[in-house]
């Protein structure tokens, strides 16, 4: 169950909201979640990002057609369209940059298992693979080639110590509960739990909040 299903239960009129408005809402939620979570989230599979990109292209074409018209009414409409277009472009760019920054920081981690690779879109996976290959070749030409072959791996796990740098899953995040649910959290001195109510905003370690977000019981804010 995703957030759209939750919203549909809470607000029966949700399906009457125009598709482009729902896509904008989904993009804004995905952008906020990606910027706040310490690890890369799953690439959205419901197609709203593709629809948003197509809508941006259509709006750019419309702006180009309207440019040069000296009618004041048309010029005002053009300003409104351009303002809305810039808002869409900002959200998409910021969302993608947040994801790329995480991929750059922990490339080997996201390439290490099929489950983690599945979080990336096909272009992101190609980028991460090429990025890691270039980085490894650079290290080889700079200093790794002088090491014995067994010491040239960047993903060594000898001695139960992994060389792969992973995100800190204990980073604190804010979440908004979408349903009444039990909230469990680990503390420094002791663990705790509380009866959360719909609409409550809670701060938790991401490792504790992730199961609530993945199950659709909460969203990152």
N, C-alpha and C positions, 0 to 999 in steps of 0.2 A: 504494500500500500504506500503510495507517495503522498506528497502534500496536497496535490490536486484532489485526491480522493477524500482527504480530511476536510478540505474546504468545501467540497461538494456536500458532505454530510452536515457541516455546520450551517452552510448557506445554500438552500435549495435553488437560489437564483444564479448560482455560480455558472451553470452551463449557458445562461443567457448573456454572459459577459462576452464581448467580441474576442475572437481568437487573438488578434494582435495585442489587445490589452492583457490577456492572460499570458501571452508570450513575454511581454515586457515585465510582468510581475514575476514570472519564472526566472527571467534573466537577472532581475534585481536580486532575487533570493539566492540564486546560484553565485552571483558576484559577491554578495555579503558573506556567504558561507565559505567560498574559496579564499577570500582575503583573511578570514578569521581562523580557519582551521590550520593546524600545524602541518598536516600532511595533505597530499594530493587527493582530492575527492574523485569519485567516478565521473567519467565524461557523460554528460546527459544524453540519454538515448531516446527521448521523446520527440526529438527533432525541432525543438523550439529555437535552438541556436541557428540551425540551417535556415529556418523560416525567417528569423530576424535578419540574417545576412542577405537573404533574397529581398526582403523588404527595404533594407538599406540601399541596395543596388537600384531598386525601382524608384526610391525617393531621390537618389542622385540624378537619375535620368530625368525625373520630373523637374528638379531644380535647374538642370541644364536647359530644358525646354522653356522654362519660365524666365530665365535670365535674359535681360535685354528688353523685356516688356516695360514700357514707361507708364502703364496704367497704375495709379497709386494703390488701387485695391489689390491688384495682382502683386505689386511690390510688398504690400503688407502680408499677404498670404505667403509669399516667398520667404519672408523673414521668419514667420511662424514655422514653416516647413524646415528651414535650415536649422533653427534652434532645436526642434525636435530631433532632427537628423543627428546633430552633434551630441545630443544626449544618448541616443542609441549607440553611436560610434564610441563614445567614451566608455560606456558600460562594457561593450564587447572587447575593446582594447585592454581595459583594466582587468577584466576577467581572464583573458588569454595571457596577459603579462604575469599575473599572479601564478598561473599554472606553470608557465615557462620558468619563472624564478625558482619554483620548487623542483622542477625537473633538473635545472642546472645545478642546484645545490646537492641533490641526492640522486644523480643519474643512475649509478650502479644499483642503488636500492630499488628503484622502480623498474629496472630491467632484470632483477634477480629471480623473480618467480612469475609464472603465468598469471596468477591472480593480480599481482601488482601491475603487470604490463597491460592487463585488461582495463585498467583505469584510464589509460591513455587513448586518445583518438588516433586513427591511423597516421595523420601528419605528425602528431606529437611523438608517436613511437618511432617513426622514421627519423625525426629530429634527434631524439634521445640516443638512438643507436649510432647515428653519424657523429654526434657530439662526443660520445664516449670513445668511439674509434679514433677520432682526431686527438682527443686528450691522451689516450694511451700511446699513440704514435709519438706525440710530443714528449711524453715522459721517457719513452724508449730512447729517442734520439738525444735527450738531455742527460739522463743519468741511469735509467733502468738497465740499459744495455751493458753497463759495467758490472751489474750484479749477476750472481749465479742464476740460471734459469728458474730454479724453484722459488727464488725471491722476487721474480719479476711480475707476479700476479698482483692485481689490485683488489682482488676479492678473496684473499687468503683468510682462512678461519682456523689456522693452527693454534693450538692451545686454548681452544674454545673462545678465542677473542677474534671477532670479525673486524676486518679492515673496512667493511662497507659502512659508511656513515648513514645513519637512519634519522628520520625526524623524531623530535622529542614528543612522545605521545602524552606526557604528563603536563604539557602546556595548558594553562587555564583558558577556557572559552566561556562565553555567555550563550545560553540557549533559552528559547522561549517554548514553554510547554504548549502543545496543541491539544492535549487531553489530560484529564486527571490521571495521574500515574504515580507509582512509587519511584522516588529518586534516590539512588544509592551512590555514595561517593567515598573515596578513600582520602583520609587526611594524613598529616605528618605524624600526629600522635595517636589518632584513633580514627576508625571508619564511622560513617554515619548514614542515616537515611531519613527521608521526610516524605510526607504525603503531598505531592505536588498537585496544584490545581491548574486547570486550563487558563493560559495567559500568564502564569508565573514566569519570571525571568530568573534563572539560576546560573551561578558560576560553578563550574566543575572542571576537573581534569578532562582533557579530551578523551583519554582512554576510558573514562566512565561515561562521558556524554555520547560517545560514538554509537553505542547500542541504541540509545533513545532516538538519535537522529536517523540512523539507518532503518529503524522500525517505523518511522513516521510519527512518533510520539512527541517529537520536538524539532525545532529548526534553529540553526545558528543565527545569532544576531550580532 
